């Protein structure tokens, strides 16, 4: 990913939230998401920490950006562990089911395994059945950890998934 990709990544991310999380979190929150604000935050983060999390993009044959994934060390509060974490993965809604997500996830898994991380962890909204099936087909399993965050006064539970990367 380059700094020039931030606008398109934000567009894919925000539209992904608005589509995938409809009915799973307050609609007022989803309606309030702004591509421009997200892109501004993304550019600022990218400029501050270019060597931070790994940001991968997928392009189609025409060179158009159609997906984004981000991974790095697992975050356990303020501490980073030896495990890897998939922080995010989003695909342009017109490309869902086309293999873009599988390719991005596969590359993230490959890179984390090559870096010696023993496991990859991720968090997914409990009610997001489509995403949960996607991760399960890729070898991830719910490990029993559950967290809930407050979104506009509504509890939004997430479950943690894990996949071994070694052995």
LINHU-V335945 format. One record per run of one state. SS is the DSSP state (@ for helix, = for strand, . for the rest). FROM is the first residue (numbers start at 1). LEN is the number of residues. If there is no record, write none. Layout:
SS&FROM&LEN / SS&FROM&LEN
//
This chain:
.&1&2 / @&3&18 / .&21&1 / =&22&1 / .&23&2 / =&25&1 / .&26&1 / @&27&5 / .&32&3 / @&35&14 / .&49&5 / =&54&6 / .&60&5 / =&65&12 / .&77&2 / =&79&13 / .&92&1 / @&93&3 / .&96&4 / @&100&15 / .&115&4 / =&119&7 / .&126&3 / @&129&9 / .&138&3 / =&141&11 / .&152&2 / =&154&11 / .&165&3
//
